[in-house]
Amino acid sequence: MGVRILQYTGQKFITTMPEAGNQNPHQTLFAGSLFSLATLTGWGLIWLMLRERHLGGTIILADAHIRYSNPITGRPEAIADLGSLSGDLDRLARGRKARVALKVELYGDEKQGAVFEGVYLVLPARPFGPLEEGGNEEE
């Protein structure tokens, strides 16, 4: 897919991908490529927030939907803004899973073409037990 980070301002996380390899026969972007770009952009914003707060965890997309309003042509951009985020990442500091919802807007040729809404779960980091460290229960 060739996903690249364009910018992170602390408020907005913006990504892109090349048109080549992500276009359909109509010279617009594949819906699946746009969905993947949006998913990764939302995931990336949450990952950055975790790092800024010195938290660890496994980020999982739990639910998502996307509304396509216009075909996207040109080099696409996906924008995740903290203003659209809801949830409580501070639960991770207490060893509990967190649920975070956010929107990602997708643009092409500076025209909005889709809005992705995702719900991500962040599972708390946990210490490795004997089996995760490569141990054998029978040893």
Contacts in CASP RR format, 6 or more apart in sequence:
PFRMAT RR
TARGET T0000
AUTHOR 0000-0000-0000
METHOD contacts of the structure
MODEL  1
MGVRILQYTGQKFITTMPEAGNQNPHQTLFAGSLFSLATLTGWGLIWLML
RERHLGGTIILADAHIRYSNPITGRPEAIADLGSLSGDLDRLARGRKARV
ALKVELYGDEKQGAVFEGVYLVLPARPFGPLEEGGNEEE
1 17 0 8 1.000
1 22 0 8 1.000
1 33 0 8 1.000
1 36 0 8 1.000
1 37 0 8 1.000
2 17 0 8 1.000
2 18 0 8 1.000
3 15 0 8 1.000
3 16 0 8 1.000
3 17 0 8 1.000
3 36 0 8 1.000
3 37 0 8 1.000
3 40 0 8 1.000
4 15 0 8 1.000
4 16 0 8 1.000
4 17 0 8 1.000
5 13 0 8 1.000
5 14 0 8 1.000
5 15 0 8 1.000
6 14 0 8 1.000
6 15 0 8 1.000
6 16 0 8 1.000
6 77 0 8 1.000
7 13 0 8 1.000
7 14 0 8 1.000
8 14 0 8 1.000
8 48 0 8 1.000
10 48 0 8 1.000
10 82 0 8 1.000
11 81 0 8 1.000
11 82 0 8 1.000
11 83 0 8 1.000
12 79 0 8 1.000
12 80 0 8 1.000
12 81 0 8 1.000
12 82 0 8 1.000
13 41 0 8 1.000
13 42 0 8 1.000
13 44 0 8 1.000
13 45 0 8 1.000
13 48 0 8 1.000
13 79 0 8 1.000
13 80 0 8 1.000
14 41 0 8 1.000
14 77 0 8 1.000
14 78 0 8 1.000
14 79 0 8 1.000
14 80 0 8 1.000
15 37 0 8 1.000
15 40 0 8 1.000
15 41 0 8 1.000
15 77 0 8 1.000
15 78 0 8 1.000
16 37 0 8 1.000
16 75 0 8 1.000
16 76 0 8 1.000
16 77 0 8 1.000
16 78 0 8 1.000
17 33 0 8 1.000
17 37 0 8 1.000
17 75 0 8 1.000
17 76 0 8 1.000
18 75 0 8 1.000
19 29 0 8 1.000
19 73 0 8 1.000
19 74 0 8 1.000
19 75 0 8 1.000
19 76 0 8 1.000
21 33 0 8 1.000
22 29 0 8 1.000
22 30 0 8 1.000
22 33 0 8 1.000
22 76 0 8 1.000
23 29 0 8 1.000
23 30 0 8 1.000
24 30 0 8 1.000
26 71 0 8 1.000
27 73 0 8 1.000
28 71 0 8 1.000
28 72 0 8 1.000
28 73 0 8 1.000
29 71 0 8 1.000
29 72 0 8 1.000
29 73 0 8 1.000
29 74 0 8 1.000
29 76 0 8 1.000
29 108 0 8 1.000
31 66 0 8 1.000
31 68 0 8 1.000
34 66 0 8 1.000
34 68 0 8 1.000
34 72 0 8 1.000
34 76 0 8 1.000
34 78 0 8 1.000
34 106 0 8 1.000
34 114 0 8 1.000
35 64 0 8 1.000
35 66 0 8 1.000
35 116 0 8 1.000
37 76 0 8 1.000
37 78 0 8 1.000
37 106 0 8 1.000
38 64 0 8 1.000
38 66 0 8 1.000
38 78 0 8 1.000
38 104 0 8 1.000
38 106 0 8 1.000
38 114 0 8 1.000
38 116 0 8 1.000
39 61 0 8 1.000
39 64 0 8 1.000
39 116 0 8 1.000
39 118 0 8 1.000
40 78 0 8 1.000
41 78 0 8 1.000
41 79 0 8 1.000
41 80 0 8 1.000
41 104 0 8 1.000
42 80 0 8 1.000
42 102 0 8 1.000
42 104 0 8 1.000
42 118 0 8 1.000
42 120 0 8 1.000
43 59 0 8 1.000
43 61 0 8 1.000
43 120 0 8 1.000
44 59 0 8 1.000
44 80 0 8 1.000
45 80 0 8 1.000
45 82 0 8 1.000
45 85 0 8 1.000
45 102 0 8 1.000
46 59 0 8 1.000
46 89 0 8 1.000
46 100 0 8 1.000
46 102 0 8 1.000
46 120 0 8 1.000
46 122 0 8 1.000
47 59 0 8 1.000
49 82 0 8 1.000
49 89 0 8 1.000
50 56 0 8 1.000
50 57 0 8 1.000
50 59 0 8 1.000
50 89 0 8 1.000
50 92 0 8 1.000
50 122 0 8 1.000
53 89 0 8 1.000
53 90 0 8 1.000
53 93 0 8 1.000
55 89 0 8 1.000
55 92 0 8 1.000
55 93 0 8 1.000
55 125 0 8 1.000
56 92 0 8 1.000
56 124 0 8 1.000
56 125 0 8 1.000
57 92 0 8 1.000
57 122 0 8 1.000
57 123 0 8 1.000
57 124 0 8 1.000
57 125 0 8 1.000
58 122 0 8 1.000
58 123 0 8 1.000
58 125 0 8 1.000
59 120 0 8 1.000
59 121 0 8 1.000
59 122 0 8 1.000
60 120 0 8 1.000
60 121 0 8 1.000
60 122 0 8 1.000
60 123 0 8 1.000
61 118 0 8 1.000
61 119 0 8 1.000
61 120 0 8 1.000
62 99 0 8 1.000
62 118 0 8 1.000
62 119 0 8 1.000
62 120 0 8 1.000
62 121 0 8 1.000
63 118 0 8 1.000
63 119 0 8 1.000
64 116 0 8 1.000
64 117 0 8 1.000
64 118 0 8 1.000
64 119 0 8 1.000
65 116 0 8 1.000
65 117 0 8 1.000
65 118 0 8 1.000
66 114 0 8 1.000
66 115 0 8 1.000
66 116 0 8 1.000
66 117 0 8 1.000
67 114 0 8 1.000
67 115 0 8 1.000
68 113 0 8 1.000
68 114 0 8 1.000
69 112 0 8 1.000
69 113 0 8 1.000
69 114 0 8 1.000
69 115 0 8 1.000
70 111 0 8 1.000
70 112 0 8 1.000
70 113 0 8 1.000
70 114 0 8 1.000
71 113 0 8 1.000
72 106 0 8 1.000
72 107 0 8 1.000
72 108 0 8 1.000
72 109 0 8 1.000
72 111 0 8 1.000
72 113 0 8 1.000
72 114 0 8 1.000
73 108 0 8 1.000
73 109 0 8 1.000
74 108 0 8 1.000
74 109 0 8 1.000
75 108 0 8 1.000
76 106 0 8 1.000
76 107 0 8 1.000
76 108 0 8 1.000
77 106 0 8 1.000
77 107 0 8 1.000
77 108 0 8 1.000
78 104 0 8 1.000
78 105 0 8 1.000
78 106 0 8 1.000
78 107 0 8 1.000
78 116 0 8 1.000
79 104 0 8 1.000
79 105 0 8 1.000
79 106 0 8 1.000
79 107 0 8 1.000
80 102 0 8 1.000
80 103 0 8 1.000
80 104 0 8 1.000
81 103 0 8 1.000
81 105 0 8 1.000
84 102 0 8 1.000
84 103 0 8 1.000
85 100 0 8 1.000
85 101 0 8 1.000
85 102 0 8 1.000
86 100 0 8 1.000
86 101 0 8 1.000
86 102 0 8 1.000
87 98 0 8 1.000
87 99 0 8 1.000
87 100 0 8 1.000
87 101 0 8 1.000
88 98 0 8 1.000
88 99 0 8 1.000
89 98 0 8 1.000
89 100 0 8 1.000
89 122 0 8 1.000
90 98 0 8 1.000
91 97 0 8 1.000
91 98 0 8 1.000
92 98 0 8 1.000
92 122 0 8 1.000
92 124 0 8 1.000
92 125 0 8 1.000
95 124 0 8 1.000
96 124 0 8 1.000
97 121 0 8 1.000
97 122 0 8 1.000
97 123 0 8 1.000
97 124 0 8 1.000
98 121 0 8 1.000
98 122 0 8 1.000
99 119 0 8 1.000
99 120 0 8 1.000
99 121 0 8 1.000
99 122 0 8 1.000
100 119 0 8 1.000
100 120 0 8 1.000
100 121 0 8 1.000
100 122 0 8 1.000
101 117 0 8 1.000
101 118 0 8 1.000
101 119 0 8 1.000
101 120 0 8 1.000
102 117 0 8 1.000
102 118 0 8 1.000
102 120 0 8 1.000
103 115 0 8 1.000
103 116 0 8 1.000
103 117 0 8 1.000
103 118 0 8 1.000
104 115 0 8 1.000
104 116 0 8 1.000
104 118 0 8 1.000
105 112 0 8 1.000
105 114 0 8 1.000
105 115 0 8 1.000
105 116 0 8 1.000
106 112 0 8 1.000
106 113 0 8 1.000
106 114 0 8 1.000
106 115 0 8 1.000
106 116 0 8 1.000
107 113 0 8 1.000
130 137 0 8 1.000
131 137 0 8 1.000
END
